[in-house]
């Protein structure tokens, strides 16, 4: 008889050996983390087991060590925490260690229904939501777009400009309120040299002295705002639609982060919150005002841009469509027209930025470049 020699035994043995090595490991451990400045609460769920006890960790270093220990016990570890004032430092450190990390929007609806909210409950709820999300329930978590370090820096510069403007408005309103309270009417930009010199001749000494307390602060803010605007404008290169300011486009880009992330016009319109609310059932369909669930800064930038587009590009198709409403005196209808134009404008800007359409196809007049 001939001997039946075979080489199949070697790979079978290797597979068994690999299975033996991984036998003691779980397939996946999910960790929900409630992050705070002075500590972290972490709850974990191993495969399909129940959620274990919540671990109280005093620092970020302890949390990272805790996650590393979980990595030794499972083939995959996934961590989630809520976006907040601590930023994305934890996300980047976990990703650098090869750990999958997600950041979600805060959601305390369940705790409000039960009228109980603690750090331990939050950690366990995050763990449960993460498990559901990873198993196909996309509504389990509302994920946050995590920017790169460069994108975050650009966005912070844009938002600081807006914060400086808001602070100037606040201080200016305080001085203006002081004038109104003493019967001297309203004076826009009262701290500027020309306006202040006129007020000095009209106001009693004690009132003018009180206004002087804010003048230096307001003028310093004016100077910083101008520098911030100049810095933002440097980030805009190439042609841009007439009426869409360089600063506005840079700020819009810093909030969008990456135009290529959005694969349809509906998604980019939803990012601005410029989609109608809806309450439909059966054959009945009801649509209301816009949802405003997107990024508020994007909606503000686009709205300001629309008013300039109306002035500088009256031939733009959405402006032509709503021309009658814009010329009328009905303020509600005019507001509706601006929102509709803004929704189409952000879609067209998305098409321009991603190369889906040209300015000629969109009938937009371009300048600069």
Secondary structure, DSSP 8 states (H G I E B T S, - for coil): ------STHHHHHHHHHHHHHHTTSEEEEEEEEEEETTEEEEEEEETTS-----EEESSHHHHHHHHHHHHTTEEEEEEEEE-STTTTHHHHHHHHTT-EEEEE----HHHHHHT---HHHHHHHHHHHHHHHHTT-GGG--B-----HHHHHHHHHHHHHHHHHHHHHHHHHHHHHHHHHTT----TTTTSHHHHHHHHHHS-HHHHHHHHHHHHHHHHHHHHHHHHHHHHHTT--SEEETTS-HHHHHHHHHHH--GGG--SHHHHHHHTT-SEEE--BTTB--EEEE---S-HHHHHHHHHHHHHHHHH-TTSHHHHHTHHHHHSS-HHHHHHHHHHHHHHHHHHHHHHHHTSS-HHHHT--EEE-
